Amino acid sequence: MNTTLCVAALFLLCSVNGFKVLVYSPRFGDSHVVFMGKVADILVDEEMDVTVLLPILNSRCNSNGTKLAKTLIIDPDPRVTERFKSSFFLSQVWRSSQANPLAQKAGFDFIRDAHVEQCESNLKQKELLKFLETEEFDLGISEVFDLCGLAIFEAIGLKKHVIMQTALMPEKVGQIFGAANLPAVVPAYFSHTGNDMTYIGRIFNLCQSFISCWFTTSVGHGIEEVYTKEFGQKVDLYKKIQEASFVITNTDPLIDFPRPSSERIINIGGIGVPEPKPLNAYWEKVVTARKTTVLISFGTVAQSQLMPEEIKSTFLKTFKRFQNITFIWKYEGDLSGLAKNYTNVVTHKWVPQNDLLNHPNLKLFITHAGMNSIWKHAGEEFL
């Protein structure tokens, strides 16, 4: 009996060790890559053989996310590189209004076209696709923000897959997984309203729900077209989403608005947040110079250097009024003259955000509200 149990345990162990996983993680923004990389590392810790496929969309995103998994990097398509070089989209993040559907559509068209162009380049990598096919992966994991992963899974014959969402659940995906949209009481994915809405607010929120569904559908149709062009046959990405075993999101019902869910939707919010470390001598000196410190950071996409000058000026004038507070500002551009005459302002191109947020002197976090940033500062004051 003991021998039988030992053989069974050994068989299970070998099965786990031989389980091969392909993670599709486009380098669009740091928070996306960090979340997907953390999932990959957890699977490696569980003795699975994990490969992370990383097509480069945004050259400003330098992280691979994973520390333990094998990585394969796909160079950016020249058209995508030119799109991000222009910085039009990145500057429009600050200038466009969420209340203006035309401005929203211009931003979404930029993202959709970048994803489709990069996917076309990905699907042309025939040697890479052949290599991935010969690896005979048991499971694929792809981010629903970029549906090219599902197209690649189809191309290499990978049938079993799970989809991830590095933020909240998009309306289109929620519908597919049995979580009905309720725009009268649940804020839409791209909406800036709360769940206490007026009748006008509900109409606006309904429009935002339609825009969210349109965006997911539009990206899907674009990728289906380049897949057909490349392989001479069709792929139904809507069906591929339906076939996913689960959709896993970077959120938690305790901090989200109440919304419908289903047993196929799994929330693992905060999984990408690392353990905080003690600050080095330099940063410790910065945060203890005054009793109160405020951190300003807007992520990879909403870059401070591309703020309109009037917004930068307003920030600096506000900082100047509070000389008893230290303001740490993550600023990606030329730092030489930005806060030259502001003794309580510290600017850096990179900051140890997670470690700063866990310091007792850090009292406020001004953020773009990316999910990883929210999780790093959950339970504290942020704006």
Residue, then its C-alpha position, 0 to 999 in steps of 0.5 A: m500500500n505504501t509503495t503504491l502511494c509512493v509511486a502515485a505521489l512520484f507520478l503526480l510530481c513528475s506530471v507537475n514538473g513536466f507541466k509546460v506553460l506559455v505566458y503572453s505578456p506584451r510590454f505595453g506598460d510596467s503594471h501589465v508586465v509586472f502582474m503577468g510576470k508575478v503569475a509566471d514566477i508563482l508557477v515556476d515556484e510550483e515547479m512548472d516549466v514556464t516561458v514568457l513571450l514578450p513582444i515590445l510595444n512601448s520601448r519605455c517599458n523596460s521590465n520583463g516582469t518575471k525573475l524566474a521564468k524563461t523569456l522570449i522577446i519579440d522586437p517591436d514592429p517599426r510602425v509601432t515604434e514610430r507611433f510611440k516616438s511621436s508621443f502623441f498618444l502619451s501627451q493626449v493622456w493629459r489633454s483629452s477629456q473622458a467626457n469627450p467620446l471623440a477624444q476617447k476614440a482617438g486614444f483607443d484607435f491608437i492602442r488598437d492600431a498598435h496592438v494589431e500592427q505588432c500582432e501582424s509582426n508577431l505572426k510573421q515570426k514563423e521560426l518562433l511560432k514553429f519553435l513554440e509549437t514543438e514545445e507542446f505547451d499544456l497551458g497558455i495564459s494571455e492578457v485580454f487587453d491584447l488579444c494577439g496571445l489568443a491568435i498565437f495560441e491558435a497558430i501553435g495549436l495550444k487549446k487550453h488557456v486562461i485569460m488575465q486582466t491586469a485591471l478591472m473586468p472589461e464589459k465585453v469579457g464580463q458578458i462572455f463569462g456570465a457577469a451581466n453589465l448593469p450600467a445603471v449601478v455599476p461604473a463602466y470600465f472607462s467611466h469616471t463616475g461612481n456608483d451613485m449616479t444621476y439619470i444623466g450620469r447613468i446615460f453617460n455610463l451606458c455610453q461608456s459601457f458601449i465604448s468599452c465593448w466596442f474597443t475589445t471587439s475592435v481590437g479582436h476584429g483587427i487581429e482576426e484580419v491579420y491572422t487571416k491574411e497571414f495564415g489564409q484561414k479565420v480565427d474566432l477570437y470571441k470563441k477563443i475567449q469563451e473557451a478560456s477556463f477562467v478569467i483572472t483579474n487584478t482586483d478584489p471585491l472588497i475594494d471594487f464596486p459591487r458587481p455581478s460575477s461568476e465561478r469562472i471569474i477569479n480575483i487575485g488583486g495585489i498579487g503583483v505587489p512585492e514585499p517592501k524593503p527598507l529605504n537606502a540612506y539617500w531615500e531615508k534622508v529624503v522622507t525624514a527631512r520633514k514629518t510629512t512626505v507626498l509621492i507623485s507618480f503617474g506610471t509608465v503611460a501617463q508621463s509627467q514630462l508630457m504634462p501641459e506646462e500649465i498643469k506642471s506650473t499648478f503642481l509646483k505652485t501648490f508644492k510651494r505653498f506647503q513648505n512643511i511637506t516634502f514632495i517626491w515627484k517621479y519625472e521622466g524628462d530633463l530634471s535640471g530646471l524643473a524644481k530648481n528653486y523649490t527646496n521641498v521638491v525632490t524629482h527623480k526619473w525613477v523612485p522605489q515606489n513600493d518601499l516609499l509607500n510603506h514608510p510611515n512619513l509617506k502620508l499621501f500618494i498622488t497617482h494615475a490610479g493604476m491597479n498595481s499602484i492602488w494595491k501598493h497603497a491600499g488602505e492609505e490616503f491617495l488622490 
